[in-house]
Amino acid sequence: MSTVRIAIVGLGRLGRRHAANLQQTHHAELTAACSPVAEERDWAATALPGVALYADYAEVLANADVDAVFLVTPTSLHAEQIITALKAGKHVFCEKPLALNVEDCLAVEAEAARHPQLKVMIGFVRRFDASYRDAAAKLAAGSVGRPYLLRSQTCDRNDESGFFVHFSASSGGIFMDCSIHDIDLARWLLGNPQPKRVWATGTNARHPALAEHQDVDNGVAMCEFEGGQLACFYASRTQAHGHETLTEIFASAGRLSVGANPRANRVEISDTHGVRNECVQDFYQRFADAFVTEAQVFVDTIRDNRPSPVTLADAREATRIGLAITQAFRSGEAVSL
Ligand code: NAI
């Protein structure tokens, strides 16, 4: 296949970014875009000239000029939309997390197994970030010895609109929505250990309405793996200074740290407040390059007929651990996996 013809599905906060990236991706052509929301299609009519617009996902799947769908839709829709895309013979990229329960993950895996010629890739974007890739390579080379503890956080700048309150039911809550990235990192960087037990707690620092959804704006969790490795996760929606994704990997001969200062650039300001730097403001600013790389890897995976670099089994495990953490948080009890 010389050019992969792609339909973007979902034109919200992240879908618009992915659409712009896909227009720059080598050997890809953005041929279609889908949203049930008229204003979003109006945006696409201007921003994505020449791209066929659809209100109905079924019509995208019926389009023979589409080789692959790029799903950037609410998490609660992912599993069903992946399955129908595979049945229609389309390759699939789908944003994280794969699904909000393990049964749906297994149903996707079973459908994918029926279509071995089709690729399915789940968007764990940090696996495509240059700094995380460097850390993974150093760990694989044994540069800091054997990793025994990963401490990782996903902290968003406070958004007064509290959009995530309404979004809570379809996102699965803070651990499934935010910590899922850190959970995937823990599996990847600690060498895919088997999870054994999780604990979690949390607090609402600024958005008490989240309590109605059994959700919090600051969550803390721990995971113990078979063999003794540990992971500590922190997720927040209320930071004052900006977006701060930080991961530390403690190992027998050293420590790797990714993102310890979430600096926006290399400018350092020295003034009456001291010596400081500005911070990245949101996840997109932090991972802009990684999103571009991720789209290119998806297209190359299809063209070169390579295995997907993020497997459905990886995504199912992240969901399984995220659900156990959510259960631990809601019950106040440790949960064994
Ligand atoms: P959003 O709510 O801004 O956008 C969702 C889009 O899906 C909207 O355009 C909506 O009209 C569309 N949609 C809803 N139902 C649909 C249907 N039946 N068919 C087609 N389109 C439909 O949400 P956002 O923030 O863009 O998140 C979307 C996904 O991306 C979520 O799964 C989220 O977890 C993931 N995400 C991933 C991030 C990352 O770091 N990788 C960061 C932010 C979001």
Boltz pocket constraint, residues with backbone or C-beta under 6 A from the ligand:
constraints:
  - pocket:
      binder: B
      contacts: [[A, 9], [A, 10], [A, 11], [A, 12], [A, 13], [A, 14], [A, 15], [A, 34], [A, 35], [A, 36], [A, 37], [A, 40], [A, 55], [A, 57], [A, 71], [A, 72], [A, 73], [A, 74], [A, 75], [A, 77], [A, 95], [A, 96], [A, 97], [A, 123], [A, 124], [A, 125], [A, 171], [A, 177], [A, 283]]
      max_distance: 6.0
